[in-house]
Amino acid sequence: MKILITGAKGFIGKNLVAQLYNIKEGKAKHDTLGSDITVFEFDKDTDPKLLDEYCHQADFVFHLAGVNRPKEQSEFMEGNFGFTSELLYTLKKHHNTCPIMLSSSIQAELDNPYGVSKKAGEDLLLQYGKETGAKVYIYRFPNVFGKWCRPNYNSAVATFCHNIAHDLPIQVNDPNHPMTLVYIDDVVQELINCLVENPNKEGDYCKVPVEHQIKLGEIVDLIQSFKESRTTLQVPDLSNPITKKLYSTYLSYLPEDKFSYALKMNVDERGSFTEFLKSPDRGQVSINISKPGITKGQHWHHTKNEKFLVVSGRGVIRFRKIDEQSEIIEYHVSGDKLEVVDIPVGYTHNIENLGEEDMVTVMWVNEVFDPSNPDTFFERV
């Protein structure tokens, strides 16, 4: 299948091209599409003469090119109507009635220069479909967000993510302003559904089936919390789809020299203990380093429970039930054989480094440490 994508270097185009190549190269599976894919990428920097060749060969057209922040208002019509007219004329010239998808906007319903130009492009395509019998798919996208979206242009999410990640100021005029968002991966999935003639279509228009309703101020609060999570160590609530997608988006705007961040290591002669991740409902993860011959622990819990995973070195985890002088239970652990050991409540326990090098243990506990109620009681094993 030969696929023409106009606006191939734009936000949506770049993501669509990347996924089509993933499918072509077998990195992403698709029930219908396979390696027999040819992508014609056409953008404002492409040799204009190639449009004729691409329109002659195309089996499907994604028309994503458009203008939304021109220097002059007249450029709205030139970019959103004029180029659409040229594209359809070229397809007609070659008697190519392949399906064509148009990227429009919810602003096509509004009486402003951008909306009027988008509506004109829609009407032109609908008329083209009636005249030629070609299948036409028009998507009125709301606010699309995700990786590779240009900040300080026409996306509030991209601007907030970029500016907050780069310690730049942001401006929020109305935090209660309602926003309808669609995530770029959901957009690309829907466009690929459209490519195989399974679009989410009602009447003349198609839409991405997964939309998110959220207030502008809530978006800013979430993005600010993502930035602060490097200090608080709190993991966002990724069970919430919009939070999960916004967090992935935010990370894509991190400065390239700021991918890493330091953790506070609590160091003494025994080794170190470092908190890594925290969450209100999934507990916390810490990294424990024990020097050779060192024993740590010697305590038990009423409700707090833990999981230990030694990832480097070797040692032993010992248990004794606290209400009786029973035998000591031992679990030998090693980074050569990754094995999780549950730490049940009511058992005093310790962990000893039996090797000649540092022993590294990943420790998970079901609740974030609360110094006012530590639920930790000293008692030797």
C-alpha positions in Angstrom: 0.0 0.0 0.0 1.3 3.4 -1.0 0.4 6.1 1.5 0.7 9.9 0.9 1.0 12.0 4.0 1.0 15.8 3.6 2.3 17.7 6.6 4.5 14.7 7.3 7.0 16.7 9.4 4.2 18.2 11.6 3.2 17.0 15.0 0.5 14.5 13.9 2.4 13.6 10.7 5.7 12.8 12.4 4.0 10.5 14.9 1.9 8.8 12.1 5.0 8.3 9.9 6.9 6.8 12.8 4.2 4.2 13.6 3.7 3.3 10.0 7.4 2.5 9.7 7.2 0.5 12.9 4.4 -1.6 11.3 6.4 -1.9 8.0 9.5 -3.0 9.8 7.6 -5.5 12.0 8.3 -3.5 15.2 4.6 -3.1 15.7 2.0 -5.7 14.8 -1.2 -5.0 12.8 -3.8 -7.6 11.8 -4.2 -6.1 8.3 -1.1 -4.0 7.5 2.3 -5.6 7.0 5.7 -4.8 5.4 4.1 -3.9 2.0 3.9 -0.2 2.9 5.4 2.7 1.1 5.1 6.1 2.7 5.3 9.3 0.6 6.3 12.1 3.0 5.3 15.5 1.7 5.9 18.7 3.6 6.5 22.4 2.9 10.2 21.7 2.3 9.5 18.8 -0.2 10.1 19.4 -3.9 6.6 20.5 -5.2 7.1 18.4 -8.3 6.9 15.3 -6.2 3.2 16.0 -5.4 2.2 15.0 -8.9 4.1 11.7 -8.7 2.8 10.9 -5.2 -0.9 11.7 -6.2 -0.5 9.4 -9.2 0.6 6.4 -7.1 -1.1 6.9 -3.8 -3.6 4.3 -2.5 -4.5 6.5 0.5 -4.0 10.1 1.3 -3.6 11.5 4.8 -4.0 15.3 4.3 -2.5 16.7 7.5 -0.9 19.9 6.1 -2.4 23.1 7.2 -1.8 26.6 8.6 -2.8 27.7 12.1 -0.4 30.5 13.2 0.3 32.5 10.0 1.8 36.0 9.9 -1.1 37.2 7.8 -4.7 36.2 8.0 -4.8 35.5 4.2 -2.4 32.6 4.8 -5.3 30.7 6.5 -7.1 30.4 3.2 -4.0 29.8 1.2 -2.8 27.0 3.4 -6.0 25.4 4.6 -8.1 25.8 1.4 -5.7 26.6 -1.4 -3.4 23.6 -0.9 -6.3 21.3 -0.4 -7.7 22.5 -3.7 -4.3 21.8 -5.3 -4.1 18.4 -3.8 -7.6 17.4 -5.0 -6.9 18.8 -8.5 -3.8 16.7 -8.8 -5.6 13.6 -7.7 -8.4 14.3 -10.3 -5.8 14.8 -13.0 -4.6 11.3 -12.5 -8.1 9.9 -12.1 -7.0 8.7 -8.7 -10.1 8.2 -6.5 -8.3 6.6 -3.5 -9.6 7.4 0.0 -8.5 10.7 1.5 -8.5 11.8 5.1 -8.6 15.5 6.1 -7.2 16.9 9.4 -9.7 19.6 10.4 -10.5 21.3 13.7 -13.4 21.8 16.1 -12.9 25.4 15.3 -14.4 24.8 11.9 -17.7 25.5 13.7 -16.5 29.0 14.7 -16.7 32.3 12.8 -13.0 33.2 12.9 -10.4 33.2 10.1 -8.9 29.9 11.1 -12.3 28.2 11.5 -13.6 29.6 8.2 -10.6 28.3 6.3 -11.0 24.9 7.9 -14.7 24.7 7.0 -13.9 25.8 3.5 -11.4 22.9 3.2 -14.0 20.5 4.6 -16.7 21.6 2.1 -14.2 21.3 -0.7 -13.4 17.7 0.2 -17.1 16.7 0.7 -17.9 18.1 -2.8 -14.9 16.2 -4.2 -16.2 13.0 -2.7 -19.6 13.5 -4.3 -18.1 14.3 -7.7 -15.6 11.5 -7.8 -17.0 8.8 -5.6 -13.8 8.7 -3.5 -14.2 7.9 0.2 -13.5 11.0 2.3 -12.8 11.1 6.0 -12.9 14.4 7.9 -11.6 14.6 11.5 -12.4 17.7 13.5 -9.7 17.4 16.1 -9.9 19.1 19.5 -6.6 19.9 21.3 -4.1 17.2 20.4 -1.2 16.6 22.8 1.8 14.4 23.1 5.5 14.1 22.2 6.9 16.2 19.4 4.3 18.9 19.6 5.8 22.4 19.2 5.6 24.5 22.4 4.7 28.2 22.4 2.8 27.7 19.2 -0.8 26.5 19.3 -0.8 23.9 22.1 -1.3 24.9 25.7 -0.2 21.5 26.9 3.0 21.6 24.9 3.7 25.1 26.2 3.0 24.3 29.8 5.2 21.1 29.6 8.1 22.8 27.9 8.1 25.9 30.1 7.6 24.2 33.4 10.3 21.6 32.5 12.7 24.5 31.6 11.9 26.7 34.6 10.1 29.3 32.4 7.0 31.2 33.4 3.5 30.2 32.2 0.3 32.2 32.0 -3.1 30.9 32.9 -5.9 33.4 32.3 -8.8 31.2 33.4 -7.9 28.0 35.3 -11.6 26.9 35.1 -11.6 27.0 31.3 -12.7 23.5 30.1 -10.5 21.6 27.7 -11.2 18.7 25.4 -8.0 16.8 24.8 -7.0 13.8 22.6 -3.7 12.0 23.0 -1.4 11.6 20.0 -1.2 7.8 20.3 -5.0 7.6 20.3 -5.1 9.9 17.2 -2.5 7.7 15.4 -4.4 4.5 16.2 -7.6 6.0 14.9 -5.9 7.2 11.7 -4.6 3.7 11.1 -8.1 2.4 11.7 -9.2 4.8 9.0 -6.5 3.6 6.7 -7.9 0.0 6.9 -11.5 1.4 6.4 -12.6 1.1 10.0 -12.9 4.7 11.1 -15.0 6.0 14.0 -17.4 7.9 11.7 -20.8 9.4 12.2 -22.4 11.2 9.2 -19.9 13.4 7.4 -17.3 13.5 10.2 -15.0 11.2 12.1 -13.5 11.6 15.6 -11.0 10.0 17.9 -13.1 7.8 20.2 -11.0 8.5 23.3 -11.4 12.1 24.6 -10.4 13.6 27.9 -12.3 16.5 29.6 -10.2 18.5 32.0 -9.9 22.1 33.2 -6.9 24.2 32.3 -5.9 24.8 35.9 -6.0 21.0 36.5 -3.6 20.5 33.6 -1.2 23.0 35.1 -1.4 21.5 38.6 -0.7 18.0 37.2 2.3 19.2 35.3 3.7 21.1 38.3 3.3 17.9 40.4 5.3 16.0 37.8 8.2 18.5 38.2 7.9 18.3 42.0 7.9 14.5 42.0 11.7 14.5 41.6 11.8 16.1 45.1 8.8 14.4 46.7 9.5 11.1 45.0 5.7 10.7 44.6 4.7 8.7 41.6 1.7 10.1 39.7 -1.6 8.2 39.8 -1.0 6.4 36.5 -4.3 4.5 36.9 -5.9 7.8 35.6 -5.6 7.8 31.8 -5.2 11.5 31.4 -2.5 11.7 34.1 -0.6 8.8 32.5 -0.7 10.5 29.1 0.2 13.9 30.4 3.1 12.5 32.4 4.6 10.8 29.4 4.1 14.0 27.5 5.8 16.1 30.2 8.9 13.8 30.2 9.4 14.3 26.5 10.0 18.0 27.1 12.7 17.6 29.7 16.0 19.4 28.8 18.4 16.9 27.5 20.9 17.7 30.3 18.2 17.2 32.9 17.1 13.6 32.3 18.7 12.5 35.6 18.2 13.7 39.2 20.0 12.9 42.5 18.5 11.1 45.4 19.3 11.7 49.1 21.5 8.8 50.3 21.5 8.2 54.0 25.0 6.9 54.5 26.7 5.5 57.6 29.5 2.9 58.3 27.0 0.1 57.6 26.2 1.2 54.0 23.4 3.4 52.8 19.6 3.6 52.5 17.9 5.6 49.8 14.3 6.3 49.1 13.5 5.9 45.4 9.7 6.1 44.7 6.6 6.8 46.8 2.9 6.6 46.1 -0.1 7.1 48.4 -1.7 3.8 47.5 1.2 1.5 46.3 3.8 2.2 49.1 7.4 3.1 48.4 10.5 1.6 46.9 14.0 2.1 48.5 17.5 0.9 47.8 19.5 -0.6 50.6 23.3 -1.1 50.4 25.0 -3.2 53.1 28.7 -3.4 53.7 30.3 -6.9 54.0 29.5 -8.6 57.4 26.8 -6.0 58.2 23.4 -7.0 59.6 20.5 -4.6 59.3 16.9 -4.8 60.5 16.2 -6.5 63.8 12.6 -5.3 64.0 9.0 -6.4 63.2 5.7 -4.7 62.1 2.0 -5.0 63.0 0.6 -4.0 59.6 3.5 -2.8 57.5 4.8 -5.4 55.1 7.8 -5.5 52.8 9.4 -7.3 49.8 13.2 -7.7 49.6 15.0 -8.3 46.3 18.8 -8.7 46.5 20.2 -7.6 43.1 23.9 -7.6 43.8 26.0 -9.5 46.3 24.9 -12.4 48.6 23.4 -12.6 52.0 20.8 -14.2 54.3 17.4 -13.0 55.5 16.4 -14.4 58.9 12.9 -14.5 60.5 11.6 -15.4 63.9 7.9 -15.2 65.0 7.8 -12.7 67.9 5.2 -14.4 70.1 7.3 -17.5 70.7 10.9 -18.6 70.9 10.7 -20.7 67.8 13.5 -21.7 65.4 15.0 -19.1 63.2 14.0 -19.3 59.5 16.7 -18.5 56.9 16.4 -17.5 53.3 19.7 -17.2 51.4 19.6 -14.6 48.7 21.9 -13.6 45.9 22.1 -11.3 42.9 23.0 -14.3 40.8 19.4 -15.6 41.3 16.8 -12.9 41.6 14.2 -14.0 44.1 11.7 -11.9 46.0 11.3 -12.5 49.7 8.1 -11.4 51.4 8.5 -10.0 54.9 5.3 -11.1 56.8 3.9 -9.0 59.7 4.6 -10.4 63.2 8.0 -11.8 62.3 11.1 -10.0 63.5 13.7 -10.1 60.7 17.1 -9.0 59.6 19.3 -9.2 56.5 23.1 -9.9 56.7 25.7 -9.4 54.0 27.6 -12.7 53.8 29.8 -11.7 50.8 33.0 -9.8 50.4 31.4 -6.9 48.4 28.5 -4.5 49.0 25.1 -6.2 48.9 22.4 -4.2 47.1 18.7 -4.8 48.0 15.6 -3.3 46.4 13.0 -2.9 49.2 9.3 -2.3 48.7 7.0 -1.4 51.6 3.2 -1.2 51.4 3.0 2.3 52.9 5.1 5.5 52.8 7.1 5.9 56.0 5.2 8.0 58.6 7.5 9.1 61.4 4.5 9.7 63.7 3.4 6.1 63.3 6.4 4.1 62.1 5.0 0.6 63.0 8.5 -0.6 63.5 9.5 -2.4 66.8 13.1 -3.4 67.7 13.6 -7.0 68.6 16.7 -9.2 67.7 16.1 -12.2 65.6 
